Amino acid sequence: MQKAHYIRLERVSVWCGVVLMVGFLAAFAIGHITPPMSPTESPEDIVTFLKDHRTGILTCVALMVLLVPFEYPYVVVTSLQLRRVEGGWGLLSMIQLTTGVVAPLGFFFPLAILAAAAYRPGLHSADVLSAMTDMFWLMFVGNACIFVLQVWSIGYASFIDHRAEPIFPRWYGWLSMLLGVLLIPGAFVFLNQTGPLAWNGLLAYALPSVAYFIWKIATPWVLLQAVRSEEKEIAETAEARPVTV
């Protein structure tokens, strides 16, 4: 593959992450998924919610199905940049790749359950719809921990890169470590129905959500700089290569 075409594909892959973030925000707003309902809502209130927002929820899920594939080129280009840090495929690039491939399923499967609940809300009992909605929120918020190792693997790369200008800047490394920590409380939604560790709580939902979107803004920006530095390295290598007659 020509180097110019390769760099162009990398840039397009980075922008896939931006498309994903903007699309997620739009889909969640359309589906009335944010802010979350309370875990203490009655089954009757849940049925009312599903009926009132049926079209929005199903539209949200359809959008997410269309958007989730954009995660994969974004994940791959991130691992390719980590590969530059490690000098080849290594632990960090492989951790990022494998967690990045699995992570979108943490969105899709819970949303599919919510879609099934909203698809024919008049057909099922309030108890069944309540249980399905519980499954959605517990998985949707609780699965935030899937991203922790992914975030940390990219951030840690900035600490082991000894270039004068690291591919991933040091500030991004520290930011990633902090954001990874903020994603951890989501795991405790399985133990709480009220308070900051419930699925609508400050620690389990609000802070991890903010952390995720900060990461989704910072990472594409850093990746674009990394692709630019790779393009520069390729050009310098081509110039330094002796001309054969």
Sequence and secondary structure as in RCSB ss.txt:
>XXXX:A:sequence
MQKAHYIRLERVSVWCGVVLMVGFLAAFAIGHITPPMSPTESPEDIVTFLKDHRTGILTCVALMVLLVPFEYPYV
VVTSLQLRRVEGGWGLLSMIQLTTGVVAPLGFFFPLAILAAAAYRPGLHSADVLSAMTDMFWLMFVGNACIFVLQ
VWSIGYASFIDHRAEPIFPRWYGWLSMLLGVLLIPGAFVFLNQTGPLAWNGLLAYALPSVAYFIWKIATPWVLLQ
AVRSEEKEIAETAEARPVTV
>XXXX:A:secstr
  HHHHHHHHHHHHHHHHHHHHHHHHHHHHTT SS   TT  HHHHHHHHHHTHHHHHHHHHHHHHHGGGHHHHH
HHHHHHHHHHHTSS HHHHHHHHHHHHTTHHHHHHHHHHHHHHHSTTTS HHHHHHHHHHHHHHHHHGGGHHHHH
HHHHHHHHHH  SSS SS HHHHHHHHHHHHHHGGGGGGGG SSSTTSTTSIIIIIHHHHHHHHHHHHHHHHHHH
HHHHHHHHHHHHHHHS    
